[in-house]
């Protein structure tokens, strides 16, 4: 029986992970589940799976969680320290699905225990890729990608030599505004940006898909995880979201990973790795689908992609600055303070005006935190001036 923990259990990735684990309850011993404000869901899942502990990141909701778990035998805890303590509990496999930079430290803690970390929190590699990979090596821990694109690349590379890789292509649906006239983007509403045409995801990642900031993070993540030269990483808009990534080799071959837009595939692959297990996902009927379409991304529509390439060129803590500015700008759009195109403008200004010495500092957790805080402060100041 494998010991598993799920960080970010109440989000879409966490819920899909729970769906798979609940289908084979005798195979798993659930150590910890964590969430934020959805106390009812967190408690319900913790009781159903028999978790040792349930943790909410919101310290003010501890009593609510205790009340919801009363009589179940599941321990309740709250706050950042409780998240780190939960990550330090022995587990064989840990899902890292906390959204944003908040997922970095619990993931690092799990790696320090030698666990296999299924990484859905792309911000960890964006903010601190060197630190994450170094920690995994030091503690003989395994890092498995759970983003559908990076899982696809990972699978396409099984048995292959990285020296033969000529290019890596990650696909993008284009999000809610892929076909909008550019002049209409300034008037895009929160409700419109929160409606994804293909995927069922949380609000923040759905908006990031519309702005392509999600794909910008994935560009950086591809470079960090696979060590690919940024010049060899491409983005292709693929509205059907059936091909998740392609790997091209120097003999001209192109390996494509094709599957339905269902995160249980990538999660299930990481959960069963190195084996493949039966998964309850749709089997594609290619004859019925008929055709797949592709187009190059438009930099004017999605400036986030250009900014990501600048971040990859700068290296250091530029990723931490980029992500923190992006998260702050996203908060501004959700709050109604920023218009949709202004998110990229804020991020670009933070990257251009922040002290270069901050970006060039050594890759340590303290320096990542400092860069994150300074970038958030700078982005908030810029937003207030608009």
N, C-alpha and C positions, 0 to 999 in steps of 0.2 A: 504494500500500500504506500503510495507516494504522499508525502506531506506537502501541501500547497497553501500559498497565501495569495490573496488578491487585493492589490492596492488600487483604489478607484473602483470599488465593486459596484457602485450604484450608477456609474456611467454606462454608455452603450457598449464599450469594450468589456467592462466588468460584467455586465449582464449577459453578454454572449458567452463569456468564459464560464459563468455560473450555469448557464444553460447546458453546456457540454459536460461539466463536472456532475451536474445533477442527474444526467442520463446514465452515469456509471458510478453511483455513490460508493460502491464497495471497493473501488479502485483508489479512492482519495481520502486522505485525512486532512480536513481543512483546519489550518492553524489560525489564520487571521483574515478578517475582511475589514476594509476601511472605506469610508465615504466622507461626505461633508454634511449637507443639509437635509438629505432625504433619509431621515432617521427611520421612518416606517419601513422603507425598502431594505435598509441595512440590517435592521433587526430581524425582519422576516427571513432574509436570506441566511443570516448567521444562525438562526434557530433551525431552519430547514436543513442546512448543511452540517449542523453540529460543530460550528467553529469554536475554537478555544476562546477567542477574544474578538470583539467588534470595536472598532475605533472610529470616532468622528473627528475630523480635523477642527471642527468648531467647538471650542472649549465651553461655550455658553449652552451647548445642547447635551452636555453629559448627563444631566438628570433625566432628560427626555429619553436618552438611549437606555439608561438604567431601568426606567419604568417600562420601556418597550421590551426589555429582555428579562424582566422579573420572572423568577421561577424557572428559567430555561437552563441555567447552568453555564450560560455564555457570559464571560466577563465583559465589562464595559470600560472604555477609556476614552480620553479626549485630548486633543491638542497635538502640537508638533512633537513634543517629547514622547508622547504615547505612540505616534506613528513610527518614530525611530525605534522605540522599544519593540514594537510589533515586527519591524523589519529585522531585528536582531534575533528573533526566535528561530530556532532551527527549522528549515524547510528545504525540501528538495527542489521545488519549482515555485517561482514567484512571478506573478503578473504585475508589471509596472504600468498602470493605466491612469495614474493621477494626471490630470490635465495641467500643463504649464510647468514652469520652473520648480514648482513645489514638489514635483516628483523626483527631483535629482537626488536629494539626500537619502530618502528611503531606499532608492535603487542602489546607491553606493553601499549603504549598510547591508542590504541583502547580498551584494557581491562579496562583501568582506566576510560573510559567513560561508562562502563557497557555493552558494545556491546557483541554480540555473535561472537567469533573469530573462523572462519573456518581455521584451521592451516594446510597449506601445506608446510610451511617453517619449516622443521624438525630441522634445526639448532637452532631454538629458544629453544626447549626443551633440545637439546643436550648441548647447551652452558649455559643455565640458567633455567633449568626445575623447580627448587625450587622457583625461583623468578617469573616465569610465573604463576605457580599454586597459589602462595601466592597472587599475584596481582589479579588474577581472583576471588579468595575467598573474598578478601578485598572489591572488588567493585561489588560483586554479578554478575559477568560476566560469561558467558558460553564459554567453550573451546570445540570445536568439531574437531576430527581428519579428515584430508582429504587425507593423504597418503592412498593408496589402502589397504595396510596391516593393518594399525591401524583402518581405517574405518571398515574393516572386523572383527577385534577383537571386536571393539565397538559394532557392530551389533550382534555378537555371544554372547555377554554378556548381551543383553537386557533381563531383568527379572531374571537374575542369581545372585547368591551370590558369591562375590569374594572369600570368604573363601572355596568355593567348587572347585576353580580352581586349577588344578594340574600342568598344563603346558600351555604355549602359543607358538604356532608354527607359525612363519612368513616365507613365502616362498620367494624364489629368482629365477629369471629366469636364473641366471648365466651369463647374459650379452654376449657380443660379443665373449669372449674367453673361454667359458665354456668347449669347447671340444678341445681346442688347446693343443698340447704337451707343457709341462711346459718350455722346453728349447727354445721354439719359442717366449715366452712372451717378452723377452728382445728386440726383433726386431719389436714388434707391433707398427704400425704407428698410428698417430692421426686419420687419416681417418678410419682405421679399428676399433679403439676404439670408434669412434663416431657413429657406425652403430649398433643400437639395433635390435635383431632378432624379438622382439615382440611388444615393445612399441614405440610410436612416442613422443619423449621427446626432450628437449633442449640438446645441446652438453655436457654441464658440468655434468648434471645428468646422461646422457648416458655413459660417461666415468666412472663416479662413479659406475655405474652398472657393468661395465666390471671389475673394480678393486674390487668390492663388498664394497667399502667405503660407498656407498649408504645404503647397508644393515647393515653395521656397525653402521651408524648413527641411523638406525631404531631399532636396538637392544637397544641402549641407550634410544631412544625415548619411546620404549615400557616400559622400567623400570620406566621412569619418569612419563609417562602419567597414566599408570595403577597401578603403585606401586607394580609390580610383582618382586619377588625375582629373580635376574639374573640367578640363577641356574635353574629356571623353564622356561626360555625363550630359544627356540630352533630355528635354521634356517634350512630349508630344501630346496634343489635345486629342482625346479619344472619347467622344461623347457617350458611347455605349458602356464604358467602364467594364469591359469583359476581358481585355488584355491588360494586365496590371503592370507588367514590365517586360522588357526584352533585353537580352544580352547579345551583343554582336562580337564575333571572333575574327581573328586575322585571316581566316580562310574564307571569309565572306558569309559564314553561317550566322543565322539570327535565331536564337532560342526565345520563344515567347511563352509566357505563362498565361493561360486562358482559364477563366473561371467566373462564376456568377459574382455580382457585387454583394457578397455576404462575408462579414468579418469572421465568421466561424471557421472559414477555411484556413486563414492565416493563424488564427488562435489555435485551432485544432492541430495544425502542422507543428506548431511550437510545443503544444502539450504532449504530442505523441513522439516527437523527434527522439531518435533518428528513424523511427518507424512511421508508417502511415496508418491511420485508423479510419474506420468508416465514419463519415460525417453526414449529418442531416441537412445537406445543402442541395440546391437545385442542380440537376444534371442538364447541361446546355444542349439544346437542339439547334445545331448550327444551320441546318437546312431551313428551319423556321426563322432563325435570325436573318439569314440571307446575306447580309453585308455588314462589314465593319468600316467605320470611317475615321480618318485622321486628318489633323491639320497642325501647322506650326503655331505656337503661342504668339500672341501679339503683345509686344513689350509695352505699347501704349495702353493697352487694356489691363495688363498685369505687370506693373513696374516692380512688384515684389521679386520676380525672377531675376531681374537685373541686379537688384540689391543683394540677393543671395550670392550671386557670382562675385560681387565686390567683397562680401564677407569672406568667401572662400579664399580670395586673393590676399586678404589682410591677415587671416589666420588669428592665432592668439585667442584673446577673449572677445573678438568681434562678434562671434556667435552669441555669446551671453548678452552683449549689448543689443544686438539685433532682436533677439527674442524678447527681452524685457521691454524694449521700445514698442515692439509689435503688440505685446499683451496689454500695455498701457493704452496704445492707440485703439485697440479693439474695445477696451473698457469705455473709451470715449465715444466710440460709435454706438455701442449698446446703450449708453446713457443719453444719447441724442446730442452730445456736445460736438461731435465731428460728423462731417459728411463722409460718405463711403470712400471717395478718392483721397480724402485727406489723411487716411490712415497711413498710406505709403509715404506721403509727404512728411509726416511727423517722424517716421522711422528713418527716412533719408537724412533729415536734418539732425537727428540725434547722432547718427553715424558720422556725419560731417563735422559736427561741432564738439563732440566729446573729446577730452584730453587723450591724445594718442598713447601716452604713457600708460593709461588705464588699460587699453587694449593689449599692449605689449607686455603686461605683467605676467609673471609665471602662472602656470595652470595649477592653481591650488583651489580647494573648496572655499577658503576665505576670500581669495581674490575673485572667484566667480560670483560669490555673494555680493562683494563690493561693487563689481562692475554692474551687476543686476540692479542694485539699489540706485547707483548713480544714473544709470540709463533711464530708470523709471522716473526719477526726479526730473531729469532733463526733459523727458517726453511730456510729463505733466506740465512743466513750465511752458513748453512750446504750445501745448493745447490751450493753456489759459491765455496765451497771447493771440490766438487766432480769432 
